[in-house]
Amino acid sequence: MRLAKALNLSVRDTNTFLQSAGFAPVYPDLQPTDEIIQPYLDAIHAILEKHDPFPACAMDPLGQVLFANRSFVAFAPQALTQTPEEKIETFFDPMGPGRDLVENWEEVVWHLLDRQKAELTISNHPRLAKLVKRGEALLKDVPRLHPQKPGNGAFVFSPRLRIGDQIVSTFATLMRFENASEVTLSEIRIELVFPADAVSQAFFENLAESNTAAPFKGIGASTLNG
């Protein structure tokens, strides 16, 4: 256990590490249906619900959506059913639909790839490593733009989406359970999307007024298991 801590292994990898050495895993690996972790999942659903009318979701380290609020379902329904591999192919491909959807596509895809690489240093999972490798291959001819200088109002990374005849600008925060000692909870990332300007705020508020979608609670288990 001291060696696992020194190597900064994730909860899941610590279990695998111990089993490889002939020891029993020390951290439980529960399902979202297990009653013992229900209070934590209730907290996640409360955070997502309170964030309406702006999109919010809970993801695993691969970027697979586990839960989402009503606004996220209305705003990005395709993200609920696509596999992580499908998301890489459709969004990172320079000839794919993502390039037309996002005004600052080059900046966004490199930012997302960097985030996956950072996640890989934590989880060290083979499937995530394959996603990173595929993303790098798709972006091999896409130049990495230099970060914008501070002082222009964009102090936080902000994707600019083309929706109809308007540009919707957003930024996001990420939340996680600090020092979680259970596999499923340790891998959940909660992303809260915010409008970056008044026009974008009005877009989400108008979307919410016509939104009849239900919150998404359909997957529930990390795709790292499969």
N, C-alpha and C positions, 0 to 999 in steps of 0.2 A: 504494500500500500504506500509506503514511503517512496518507493521508486516510481509508482504510478503518479503520485503527486508531483514529484520532481520533473517528470516528463510532461506534466500538464495534460494528462489523458482525460478525455471526457468520461462521463458516468458509464456510458455504453462500452467504451473502449477499455475502461478499467475492469469491467466484468469479463470481457473477452481475454484481456491480459491475464487475469487470475485463472480463468479456466484453462488457458493454454499452458499454464504452469502447474496444472493439476489441482487447483483449489476451487472451491465453490464460489460463485459470484456473490458479492456483498450487497449490491444495490438491487432493489426490486424492479421488475419490468412489468408494469401493470397496463391493463387496457382501459380506455376511457369509460367503459361501462362499470369498472370496479368502483364500488361505493366509497372506498377509502380516499380516492383522489377527487371525488365529486366536489368538495368545497373549492378546490383550486380551479376546476373547470367552470364552476359557477362564477367565480371571480372573472375568468376570461370572458364568459358570455356577458357579464354585466358591463365590463369595459367596452366590449364591442357594441353593445346596445346603446350605451350612453354616448358613444361617439357619433351616432346618427345626428345630422344628415350627411356626415362625411364618411367615406369608405374606411373600413377596418377589417382586418382578418387575422387569424392565427395560422402560422405555417410551421412545417417541419424544416430541418436544415437544407433540404433539397429545394425548398420553395413551393412544395405542394400545399395547397390551401386545405386546412383541416376544419376551420369554422370561419364564418364571415357574417357581418351584419347586413341588414337590408340594403343599405346604400352600396355596399361592395357588390352584392348580387346584381343590383340594377346596373351598376357602372361597368363591371367586368365579369359578366356571366361565363365567358369562355374560360376564364382562369380556374373555375371550379372543377372542370372536367378534364382539362389537359394534363397529361403526365409531365413531369419535369423534362423528359427528353423531347416531348412535342413542343414545349415552351421554348427550349433552346433552338430547335430547328426553325420555328416560325418567327421568332423575334430576333435572333442573332444573325440569321441569314441576311446578308446585304441586299439580296433580291427579294426578301420576304415582305409581308405586309407591315411589319413593325416599322420599317424605315419611312413609310408614308404616314403612319399614325403618329409618330413622335417627331416633333420639329427638331429637337436636339438629340437625335438618335445616336450619333457617334458617342456623345458624352454619356448617354444613359447606358448603352450596352457595356462600355468599359467599366462604368461604375458598378453595374450588376455583376460583371465577371470578377471584379476585385472583391466584391462582397462574398461571392461564392468561394474564392480562394481563401479569404479570411475564415470562413466557416469550415473549410477543409482542414485548416490547421487545428481546429478544435475537434472535429468529429473524425477526421482521417478515414472516411468511409469510401470503399471502392466505387460505389455508384456515383457519389459526388465527384470523385476524382475523374471519372469518365465524362461527366457533364462539363467540368472545367476544361478538360482536354478538347472536347468537341467545341466548346465556346471559343477557345483559343484558335482552333483551326478555322472556324467560320470568320473570325476577325483578323486573320493574318494580313489581309490587305486593307484593313480599315485603320486609318491613322488615329492615334490617341491624342486627343486635344489637350492643350495645356489648361490647367484650372483657371477659371476667371479670377481676376484680381478683386480683392475685397473693396467695398465701397460703392458697388453698382446696385445694391439692393438685394443681390442674390448671395446671402451669407451662408445659406444651406443649399445643398444640391437640390435642384428643382427640375424634374421632367416637365416638358411642355408638350401637351397632347393636342393634336388636331381633331376636333370633334365638330363636324359640320363646318360652319363658316367662322368658328371661334377657336381661340387657343386657351386651353385649360391648364393652368400652371399649379403644380402641387409640390409639397415636400412631406416628408414622413419621419416619424419617430419609431424606434424599435424598443420593445420591452421583452424581458425574459425573467424567469424565476432565478434569483441569485442563489448560488450554492444548493441547487436542488439535488436531493439524494435519491431520486427515482428517475428511471430512464425516460419515460414519456414526457414528464414535466420538464426535465432538463433540456429537452430538444425543442420545445415549443417556443416560437418567436411570434410576438404580437406586433403587427404593423398598423399604425394609425396614420392615415393620410389626411393632410390639411390643405385647404386652398391657400395659394401663395399671393392672391390678390382679390380685389372686390369682384371682378368679373367671374373668377373661378368660384368664389363663394356663392354668388348668385346662381351659377350653373348647378351646383350641388343642391342648393335649396330648392330650385325649380324641379330638379330630378326627384327629390324626395316627395314633393307634393303630388306627383303622378305615379309614385312608386307603390306597387301592390305586392312586391316580392317578399317572401318569407326569409328569415335568417337561414344561413346554410350551416347545417350541423351533420353533414352526411358522411364524412370519411372517418374522422376521429382517431385513427391510428397512424403513426408515423410511417411514411413510405420507405424509411431506411430499413424497415424489417423485410421489405420485398424488393 
